[in-house]
Amino acid sequence: MWHNPRLMNLTASALYGVAAFIVFCIAVIALVNSHLFPLKKLQLRGELAHVDAAAVEQVLDGRVKGNFFGVDLLAVREALESIPWVRRVELRRQWPDTLVATVEEHRPLARWSEQELVNTYGERFQGRLDAELPRFVGPAGREATMTAHYRRFAELVAPLGFEIARLELSARQAWRLQLVGKDDARLTVMLGRDQTPNDALNRLRRFVALYPHALAQLGGNVGHVDLRYPNGFALRVPGLEQFETQHKKAGSV
């Protein structure tokens, strides 16, 4: 080898390269662990209605370690995402001394329990809210399915002047709606199970089509509708006997 200049030059170049790489790594480690370039600011961005500076300061206390180059962004992001109402955080460095956190809050769609809500993506999260929201009751893990069905059910009953106050999915996967309409009229709708995709949705669609002709004349008297029959539905009307008698005397029935 010592008599081969070309080989000696290649070996020397390789050794110089290794030495330079080692020096570079040492410099990077020293920079990351040095007291130079300290972080001084955290900027919060996003439409924030439920997350405040006090909550952020509390959750990050003692967790932001290292300087501008050495801070663990993953650890900071996970800490921020542990705050109630925070759905997702995007974190980046901004020269020379700032972390910028873009925060996406949960947008509540429904209540799940006393201390839990469901967001518009069908995800359950910890949170309390005084605003009036529909309530979801169903098996854990079915929040996304219930959210998707809620949107389609709500779209169907809206033209009738109803909103969904409660959406239930039983352990046997049967659907039940509690609707509220004008003048606080209440209507419970039993939709049954989806034996095939969209069974419950199609039953509700047929009911909505018939409602203006067959049921609207009863006004707020209809309290319960069972749509689980293949070729029709059953009604439970409080005081129906009195209602029919009064209308017969008037010649309306």
MARBAZA-831180 format. One record per residue: x, y, z of N, C-alpha, C, O in turn; residue in three letters. Coordinates in steps of 0.02 Angstrom, whole numbers, padded with zeros to 5 digits, always signed. Layout:
XYZXYZXYZXYZALA;...
END
This chain:
+00041-00061+00000+00000+00000+00000+00043+00062+00000+00026+00112-00033MET;+00099+00060+00038+00140+00120+00045+00176+00136-00021+00203+00191-00028TRP;+00176+00090-00066+00207+00103-00131+00156+00122-00183+00172+00127-00243HIS;+00093+00131-00162+00039+00149-00208+00013+00218-00191-00029+00224-00147ASN;+00037+00270-00224+00017+00339-00206-00058+00351-00212-00087+00386-00170PRO;-00089+00323-00261-00161+00333-00271-00200+00305-00211-00246+00337-00186ARG;-00181+00245-00189-00215+00214-00133-00203+00252-00069-00248+00260-00028LEU;-00141+00278-00062-00125+00317-00002-00166+00382+00000-00190+00402+00053MET;-00175+00413-00058-00215+00474-00060-00288+00461-00043-00319+00500-00007ASN;-00314+00405-00068-00385+00388-00052-00393+00375+00023-00442+00395+00053LEU;-00343+00339+00052-00347+00324+00124-00343+00388+00165-00380+00395+00214THR;-00300+00433+00146-00293+00496+00182-00356+00538+00177-00378+00568+00226ALA;-00387+00539+00118-00449+00577+00109-00505+00548+00153-00544+00585+00182SER;-00508+00482+00156-00559+00450+00198-00549+00466+00271-00597+00480+00307ALA;-00486+00465+00294-00471+00482+00364-00488+00554+00379-00516+00569+00431LEU;-00472+00599+00333-00490+00669+00342-00566+00678+00346-00592+00717+00386TYR;-00602+00640+00303-00676+00643+00304-00705+00620+00370-00751+00651+00397GLY;-00678+00564+00396-00702+00538+00460-00688+00588+00515-00730+00600+00558VAL;-00628+00616+00515-00610+00664+00567-00655+00726+00563-00677+00751+00615ALA;-00669+00749+00503-00713+00808+00495-00783+00793+00520-00816+00835+00551ALA;-00807+00732+00505-00874+00713+00528-00876+00710+00604-00926+00732+00634PHE;-00825+00683+00635-00823+00680+00709-00822+00750+00739-00857+00763+00788ILE;-00782+00794+00710-00780+00863+00734-00848+00896+00727-00870+00933+00771VAL;-00881+00884+00670-00948+00912+00658-00997+00888+00711-01036+00927+00739PHE;-00997+00822+00724-01044+00794+00774-01032+00824+00843-01079+00839+00879CYS;-00967+00831+00861-00951+00861+00926-00976+00932+00930-01001+00954+00981ILE;-00968+00969+00875-00991+01039+00873-01067+01043+00880-01093+01086+00916ALA;-01102+00998+00845-01176+00998+00850-01198+00982+00920-01243+01015+00947VAL;-01168+00931+00950-01187+00912+01019-01173+00969+01067-01214+00983+01111ILE;-01116+01002+01059-01099+01058+01102-01149+01115+01093-01169+01148+01142ALA;-01169+01127+01030-01217+01181+01017-01285+01165+01047-01317+01208+01077LEU;-01307+01103+01038-01373+01083+01064-01375+01087+01140-01426+01106+01169VAL;-01320+01070+01173-01319+01068+01246-01292+01132+01278-01286+01135+01339ASN;-01277+01181+01238-01248+01243+01266-01303+01288+01292-01362+01277+01280SER;-01283+01340+01327-01330+01390+01353-01339+01447+01303-01374+01496+01317HIS;-01309+01440+01246-01319+01491+01194-01387+01481+01160-01415+01426+01164LEU;-01412+01532+01128-01476+01530+01091-01534+01504+01134-01569+01458+01113PHE;-01544+01532+01193-01600+01509+01235-01667+01526+01204-01674+01575+01168PRO;-01717+01484+01219-01786+01498+01198-01815+01549+01247-01809+01541+01308LEU;-01847+01600+01220-01875+01653+01262-01950+01661+01254-01983+01688+01299LYS;-01979+01638+01198-02050+01652+01185-02085+01591+01155-02055+01551+01119LYS;-02149+01586+01171-02194+01537+01139-02253+01575+01112-02290+01607+01150LEU;-02263+01573+01047-02320+01606+01016-02375+01556+01002-02363+01503+00972GLN;-02436+01572+01025-02494+01530+01012-02533+01561+00955-02549+01620+00955LEU;-02549+01520+00906-02589+01543+00849-02649+01497+00840-02647+01438+00858ARG;-02701+01524+00810-02762+01486+00799-02822+01521+00830-02814+01568+00869GLY;-02881+01496+00812-02942+01524+00841-02955+01489+00908-02981+01434+00911GLU;-02936+01523+00961-02937+01493+01028-02993+01523+01069-02993+01583+01084LEU;-03041+01480+01088-03097+01502+01129-03095+01470+01198-03125+01496+01245ALA;-03061+01413+01205-03062+01376+01267-02992+01363+01296-02987+01339+01352HIS;-02940+01380+01260-02872+01370+01283-02842+01439+01299-02843+01484+01257VAL;-02817+01446+01360-02788+01510+01380-02715+01502+01399-02689+01446+01405ASP;-02681+01559+01408-02610+01559+01423-02594+01523+01488-02541+01491+01494ALA;-02638+01528+01537-02625+01497+01602-02621+01421+01595-02577+01390+01625ALA;-02665+01391+01556-02664+01318+01546-02601+01297+01510-02571+01246+01526ALA;-02580+01336+01461-02519+01321+01423-02458+01325+01469-02415+01281+01468VAL;-02455+01378+01508-02398+01387+01553-02394+01330+01604-02340+01306+01620GLU;-02451+01308+01628-02452+01255+01678-02428+01189+01648-02388+01153+01680GLN;-02450+01172+01588-02433+01107+01560-02361+01105+01535-02332+01051+01530VAL;-02332+01163+01518-02263+01165+01493-02212+01177+01547-02152+01176+01534LEU;-02234+01189+01608-02188+01203+01663-02139+01144+01672-02159+01089+01690ASP;-02075+01158+01661-02024+01108+01669-02016+01060+01611-01973+01016+01613GLY;-02056+01068+01558-02052+01021+01501-02015+01050+01441-01995+01012+01397ARG;-02005+01115+01439-01968+01145+01383-01895+01147+01403-01874+01192+01439VAL;-01857+01098+01379-01787+01092+01397-01744+01100+01335-01763+01078+01280LYS;-01686+01130+01345-01641+01140+01289-01648+01209+01258-01694+01246+01275GLY;-01602+01225+01214-01604+01290+01182-01643+01287+01116-01680+01240+01103ASN;-01633+01338+01075-01671+01343+01012-01661+01281+00968-01708+01258+00936PHE;-01600+01254+00968-01585+01196+00925-01600+01130+00960-01616+01080+00927PHE;-01595+01128+01027-01599+01065+01062-01667+01048+01091-01676+00992+01114GLY;-01715+01095+01090-01780+01081+01120-01814+01022+01085-01811+01014+01024VAL;-01847+00980+01124-01882+00921+01098-01952+00942+01076-01997+00949+01117ASP;-01960+00952+01011-02024+00976+00986-02080+00925+00997-02137+00945+01010LEU;-02064+00862+00992-02115+00810+01002-02142+00812+01073-02202+00807+01084LEU;-02097+00820+01122-02119+00822+01192-02162+00884+01205-02212+00880+01241ALA;-02143+00940+01176-02182+01001+01185-02251+00993+01153-02302+01013+01182VAL;-02253+00965+01092-02317+00955+01057-02363+00909+01097-02422+00923+01105ARG;-02335+00853+01122-02376+00807+01161-02403+00839+01225-02459+00826+01245GLU;-02362+00882+01256-02386+00917+01316-02443+00964+01299-02493+00967+01335ALA;-02437+01000+01245-02490+01047+01225-02554+01009+01206-02609+01032+01221LEU;-02547+00952+01173-02605+00913+01152-02639+00877+01210-02693+00849+01202GLU;-02607+00878+01269-02639+00849+01328-02688+00898+01361-02725+00878+01406SER;-02689+00960+01339-02734+01010+01368-02805+00996+01343-02815+00987+01283ILE;-02854+00995+01387-02924+00987+01364-02940+01041+01312-02919+01098+01318PRO;-02979+01021+01262-03001+01064+01207-02949+01070+01151-02965+01096+01098TRP;-02887+01047+01162-02837+01049+01108-02841+00985+01068-02832+00930+01095VAL;-02855+00991+01004-02860+00932+00961-02793+00916+00929-02772+00858+00927ARG;-02760+00967+00903-02697+00955+00867-02654+01017+00871-02679+01073+00873ARG;-02587+01007+00871-02540+01062+00875-02486+01052+00822-02459+00998+00815VAL;-02472+01105+00785-02415+01106+00739-02363+01153+00769-02379+01211+00785GLU;-02301+01129+00777-02250+01167+00813-02190+01178+00768-02169+01132+00731LEU;-02162+01238+00770-02102+01252+00730-02059+01305+00766-02084+01344+00807ARG;-01995+01305+00750-01949+01354+00776-01951+01418+00734-01960+01414+00673ARG;-01944+01474+00765-01939+01538+00730-01878+01576+00757-01876+01595+00815GLN;-01831+01585+00713-01768+01616+00733-01781+01687+00760-01821+01724+00732TRP;-01745+01706+00816-01690+01670+00847-01708+01637+00914-01667+01600+00941PRO;-01768+01649+00941-01780+01626+01010-01853+01607+01023-01876+01611+01080ASP;-01890+01587+00971-01962+01579+00979-01986+01511+00954-01961+01485+00904THR;-02034+01482+00990-02072+01425+00966-02141+01449+00946-02173+01486+00984LEU;-02164+01429+00888-02231+01448+00864-02275+01386+00864-02260+01337+00831VAL;-02329+01390+00903-02376+01334+00908-02442+01354+00877-02476+01399+00902ALA;-02461+01320+00823-02526+01331+00792-02574+01278+00820-02566+01219+00808THR;-02623+01302+00856-02668+01258+00894-02736+01252+00860-02767+01303+00843VAL;-02759+01191+00851-02827+01178+00827-02869+01154+00886-02854+01101+00915GLU;-02921+01190+00903-02965+01169+00957-03018+01121+00931-03034+01120+00872GLU;-03044+01080+00977-03102+01039+00961-03162+01085+00949-03172+01134+00985HIS;-03201+01068+00899-03265+01103+00889-03321+01056+00911-03334+01005+00878ARG;-03354+01072+00966-03403+01025+00994-03464+01017+00951-03491+01066+00924PRO;-03487+00955+00944-03548+00940+00907-03603+00913+00953-03661+00930+00944LEU;-03584+00871+01001-03633+00839+01044-03603+00823+01112-03542+00823+01121ALA;-03647+00809+01160-03625+00786+01225-03621+00709+01225-03662+00676+01194ARG;-03571+00683+01261-03565+00611+01270-03579+00591+01342-03615+00542+01355TRP;-03552+00628+01388-03564+00617+01460-03560+00685+01494-03556+00736+01461SER;-03560+00685+01560-03559+00749+01596-03493+00786+01584-03493+00848+01586GLU;-03439+00751+01571-03374+00783+01563-03343+00768+01496-03283+00782+01486GLN;-03380+00741+01449-03353+00726+01383-03399+00751+01329-03460+00754+01336GLU;-03367+00771+01273-03403+00795+01215-03379+00757+01154-03328+00722+01156LEU;-03415+00764+01099-03395+00736+01035-03385+00794+00986-03428+00837+00981VAL;-03328+00794+00952-03315+00850+00906-03343+00836+00836-03373+00783+00824ASN;-03332+00883+00791-03361+00878+00724-03328+00823+00682-03354+00805+00629THR;-03272+00796+00706-03240+00740+00671-03263+00672+00699-03240+00620+00676TYR;-03307+00674+00749-03329+00612+00779-03280+00585+00830-03277+00524+00842GLY;-03241+00629+00861-03192+00609+00911-03217+00632+00980-03242+00688+00988GLU;-03209+00588+01029-03229+00605+01097-03171+00639+01133-03113+00620+01125ARG;-03187+00690+01173-03135+00726+01210-03163+00752+01276-03223+00758+01285PHE;-03117+00767+01322-03135+00795+01386-03154+00868+01378-03116+00907+01348GLN;-03211+00887+01404-03231+00957+01400-03300+00968+01427-03343+00923+01426GLY;-03311+01027+01452-03377+01046+01478-03397+01110+01444-03356+01154+01430ARG;-03463+01116+01431-03488+01174+01394-03559+01187+01417-03599+01141+01426LEU;-03575+01251+01425-03643+01269+01446-03692+01273+01388-03753+01273+01399ASP;-03667+01277+01327-03711+01284+01269-03755+01223+01261-03737+01168+01282ALA;-03812+01233+01229-03859+01177+01216-03834+01136+01157-03823+01162+01103GLU;-03825+01071+01169-03800+01025+01118-03842+00962+01120-03868+00944+01172LEU;-03847+00927+01063-03880+00861+01064-03837+00812+01105-03777+00823+01115PRO;-03869+00759+01129-03833+00710+01169-03829+00644+01131-03878+00620+01102ARG;-03768+00615+01130-03757+00550+01100-03753+00498+01157-03719+00509+01207PHE;-03788+00443+01147-03785+00387+01195-03772+00324+01154-03814+00304+01113VAL;-03715+00293+01165-03699+00234+01126-03637+00199+01152-03606+00222+01200GLY;-03618+00143+01122-03558+00107+01143-03495+00147+01130-03490+00183+01080PRO;-03447+00142+01174-03383+00175+01164-03350+00149+01100-03353+00090+01084ALA;-03320+00194+01063-03288+00176+01000-03333+00187+00940-03310+00178+00883GLY;-03396+00205+00951-03443+00215+00895-03458+00289+00883-03507+00306+00850ARG;-03417+00332+00911-03430+00404+00905-03429+00428+00833-03471+00468+00814GLU;-03382+00404+00793-03377+00426+00724-03438+00404+00684-03465+00442+00644ALA;-03460+00341+00695-03520+00316+00661-03582+00357+00681-03623+00374+00638THR;-03588+00373+00745-03645+00411+00768-03644+00482+00739-03696+00510+00723MET;-03585+00511+00733-03579+00578+00705-03601+00579+00632-03637+00623+00611THR;-03579+00528+00594-03599+00525+00523-03674+00516+00516-03705+00548+00474ALA;-03703+00472+00556-03776+00461+00553-03813+00523+00577-03865+00541+00549HIS;-03788+00556+00628-03821+00616+00654-03828+00668+00598-03881+00698+00591TYR;-03775+00679+00561-03777+00729+00508-03832+00713+00456-03870+00757+00435ARG;-03836+00649+00437-03886+00630+00386-03957+00630+00414-04003+00652+00380ARG;-03965+00607+00476-04031+00609+00508-04054+00682+00516-04112+00698+00500PHE;-04009+00725+00540-04027+00795+00552-04047+00830+00487-04093+00871+00486ALA;-04013+00814+00433-04029+00844+00368-04099+00824+00345-04134+00864+00315GLU;-04118+00761+00360-04184+00737+00338-04241+00769+00377-04291+00788+00348LEU;-04233+00777+00444-04289+00801+00485-04293+00877+00487-04343+00905+00509VAL;-04241+00911+00464-04241+00985+00467-04299+01016+00429-04329+01063+00455ALA;-04317+00993+00369-04374+01023+00333-04440+01016+00370-04487+01054+00356PRO;-04445+00969+00417-04506+00961+00456-04508+01007+00516-04557+01008+00553LEU;-04454+01045+00526-04451+01089+00584-04426+01056+00647-04435+01082+00702GLY;-04393+00998+00640-04367+00961+00697-04291+00965+00700-04257+00971+00649PHE;-04265+00962+00761-04195+00953+00773-04185+00891+00817-04231+00870+00853GLU;-04126+00861+00814-04112+00802+00854-04087+00824+00922-04034+00855+00927ILE;-04124+00807+00974-04103+00822+01042-04062+00766+01073-04020+00777+01116ALA;-04074+00705+01049-04039+00646+01077-04035+00593+01023-04085+00578+00989ARG;-03977+00565+01015-03965+00510+00967-03938+00451+01006-03888+00456+01041LEU;-03972+00394+01000-03953+00334+01038-03937+00277+00990-03971+00267+00939GLU;-03885+00241+01007-03867+00180+00972-03858+00126+01025-03814+00130+01067LEU;-03901+00075+01023-03900+00024+01075-03843-00025+01064-03808-00023+01013SER;-03833-00068+01113-03781-00119+01108-03796-00166+01049-03750-00197+01022ALA;-03859-00173+01030-03879-00215+00973-03879-00175+00908-03902-00200+00856ARG;-03852-00114+00911-03844-00071+00851-03910-00046+00824-03917-00038+00763GLN;-03959-00035+00867-04024-00007+00847-04024+00068+00860-03998+00091+00911ALA;-04052+00106+00813-04052+00179+00816-04118+00205+00845-04172+00178+00833TRP;-04112+00259+00884-04170+00292+00913-04157+00367+00915-04103+00389+00935ARG;-04206+00405+00894-04200+00478+00893-04251+00509+00940-04307+00486+00946LEU;-04230+00562+00973-04277+00604+01009-04273+00673+00977-04222+00707+00979GLN;-04329+00693+00946-04332+00755+00909-04368+00809+00949-04412+00794+00989LEU;-04348+00870+00938-04383+00927+00967-04399+00976+00911-04356+00990+00868VAL;-04461+01001+00912-04482+01046+00859-04506+01113+00886-04490+01132+00942GLY;-04545+01147+00846-04571+01211+00865-04617+01203+00926-04649+01152+00934LYS;-04620+01255+00966-04661+01254+01027-04642+01195+01073-04684+01170+01110ASP;-04578+01174+01069-04552+01121+01112-04588+01054+01101-04591+01014+01147ASP;-04616+01043+01042-04648+00979+01027-04595+00924+01027-04540+00933+01000ALA;-04611+00867+01057-04564+00812+01064-04588+00751+01026-04648+00735+01025ARG;-04542+00716+00994-04559+00657+00955-04502+00606+00961-04445+00622+00945LEU;-04518+00545+00982-04469+00491+00985-04478+00447+00924-04534+00426+00908THR;-04424+00433+00890-04426+00393+00828-04381+00332+00837-04321+00338+00848VAL;-04412+00273+00831-04375+00210+00834-04358+00189+00762-04402+00176+00722MET;-04293+00185+00747-04272+00169+00679-04249+00097+00671-04247+00072+00615LEU;-04231+00065+00725-04209-00004+00720-04138-00011+00696-04100+00038+00696GLY;-04120-00071+00675-04051-00087+00656-04041-00080+00581-04088-00082+00542ARG;-03977-00072+00563-03957-00072+00493-03940-00144+00473-03883-00165+00478ASP;-03991-00180+00450-03978-00248+00426-03933-00246+00364-03890-00289+00355GLN;-03945-00197+00323-03901-00182+00266-03884-00108+00271-03919-00072+00307THR;-03832-00085+00237-03814-00014+00243-03872+00033+00228-03908+00024+00179PRO;-03880+00083+00271-03929+00137+00261-04001+00115+00273-04047+00152+00253ASN;-04013+00058+00305-04082+00038+00321-04117+00091+00363-04172+00113+00346ASP;-04085+00111+00417-04116+00160+00462-04127+00226+00426-04178+00259+00435ALA;-04079+00246+00386-04085+00308+00348-04144+00305+00300-04181+00354+00294LEU;-04153+00250+00266-04208+00243+00219-04276+00242+00254-04324+00269+00228ASN;-04279+00212+00313-04342+00213+00351-04360+00284+00371-04418+00305+00366ARG;-04311+00321+00393-04324+00391+00412-04343+00432+00351-04385+00477+00355LEU;-04313+00417+00295-04329+00454+00233-04402+00442+00213-04436+00489+00192ARG;-04426+00380+00219-04496+00366+00203-04543+00402+00252-04595+00428+00232ARG;-04524+00402+00315-04565+00436+00366-04570+00511+00351-04624+00540+00355PHE;-04515+00541+00333-04514+00613+00317-04559+00628+00257-04593+00679+00256VAL;-04558+00583+00208-04600+00594+00149-04675+00590+00166-04715+00626+00137ALA;-04693+00547+00214-04763+00538+00233-04787+00588+00284-04847+00601+00290LEU;-04741+00617+00322-04760+00658+00379-04807+00716+00360-04857+00725+00394TYR;-04793+00756+00308-04837+00813+00295-04909+00792+00279-04955+00830+00292PRO;-04918+00732+00251-04985+00711+00230-05021+00672+00284-05082+00680+00293HIS;-04985+00630+00321-05018+00585+00368-05015+00606+00440-05059+00588+00480ALA;-04963+00644+00459-04952+00656+00531-04954+00730+00550-04968+00746+00608LEU;-04940+00774+00504-04935+00845+00523-05001+00871+00552-05000+00916+00593ALA;-05058+00842+00530-05122+00866+00555-05132+00851+00629-05174+00882+00662GLN;-05092+00804+00656-05097+00789+00727-05058+00839+00770-05064+00839+00831LEU;-05019+00882+00737-04982+00933+00773-04933+00902+00821-04894+00859+00803GLY;-04934+00925+00883-04888+00900+00933-04914+00841+00971-04885+00822+01022GLY;-04968+00809+00947-04998+00754+00983-04960+00688+00975-04965+00644+01017ASN;-04923+00681+00921-04885+00619+00910-04825+00618+00957-04784+00663+00955VAL;-04821+00566+00998-04766+00563+01046-04714+00511+01028-04656+00516+01050GLY;-04733+00460+00989-04688+00404+00977-04704+00373+00909-04762+00360+00894HIS;-04652+00363+00869-04659+00331+00804-04612+00272+00800-04552+00280+00811VAL;-04638+00214+00783-04597+00154+00776-04594+00136+00701-04643+00117+00671ASP;-04533+00144+00673-04524+00133+00601-04493+00064+00586-04469+00053+00530LEU;-04494+00020+00633-04459-00045+00624-04501-00095+00585-04479-00152+00577ARG;-04559-00076+00562-04601-00121+00523-04581-00118+00449-04564-00064+00425TYR;-04582-00174+00414-04559-00174+00344-04604-00135+00297-04580-00107+00248PRO;-04669-00132+00312-04715-00100+00265-04758-00044+00297-04812-00028+00272ASN;-04734-00016+00350-04772+00037+00382-04740+00059+00446-04680+00047+00457GLY;-04779+00092+00489-04753+00113+00553-04810+00118+00603-04868+00120+00584PHE;-04792+00119+00667-04842+00123+00721-04833+00189+00758-04778+00215+00765ALA;-04890+00217+00781-04891+00280+00817-04915+00270+00887-04958+00228+00901LEU;-04888+00309+00932-04915+00314+01000-04935+00387+01010-04892+00430+01015ARG;-05000+00399+01013-05025+00467+01017-05061+00477+01084-05116+00451+01092VAL;-05033+00513+01131-05067+00526+01194-05134+00561+01183-05137+00611+01147PRO;-05188+00536+01215-05253+00568+01209-05284+00562+01140-05325+00603+01121GLY;-05264+00509+01102-05290+00503+01034-05366+00494+01033-05399+00520+00988LEU;-05394+00457+01082-05466+00445+01082-05504+00511+01087-05553+00523+01052GLU;-05481+00555+01132-05513+00620+01139-05505+00661+01075-05551+00696+01054GLN;-05446+00657+01045-05432+00694+00984-05480+00672+00928-05508+00714+00893PHE;-05488+00606+00920-05531+00581+00867-05605+00600+00880-05640+00619+00833GLU;-05627+00595+00942-05697+00611+00958-05713+00684+00943-05765+00699+00914THR;-05668+00729+00962-05680+00800+00950-05685+00814+00875-05727+00853+00854GLN;-05642+00783+00835-05643+00795+00764-05702+00762+00729-05726+00787+00678HIS;-05727+00707+00756-05787+00676+00727-05847+00721+00737-05888+00728+00691LYS;-05854+00751+00794-05910+00797+00807-05908+00856+00759-05960+00883+00739LYS;-05847+00876+00742-05841+00933+00696-05847+00912+00624-05848+00954+00579ALA;-05852+00845+00612-05859+00821+00543-05794+00819+00506-05793+00819+00444GLY;-05737+00817+00544-05673+00817+00512-05644+00748+00503-05595+00740+00466SER;-05672+00698+00536-05644+00630+00531-05697+00584+00504-05685+00524+00495VAL;
END
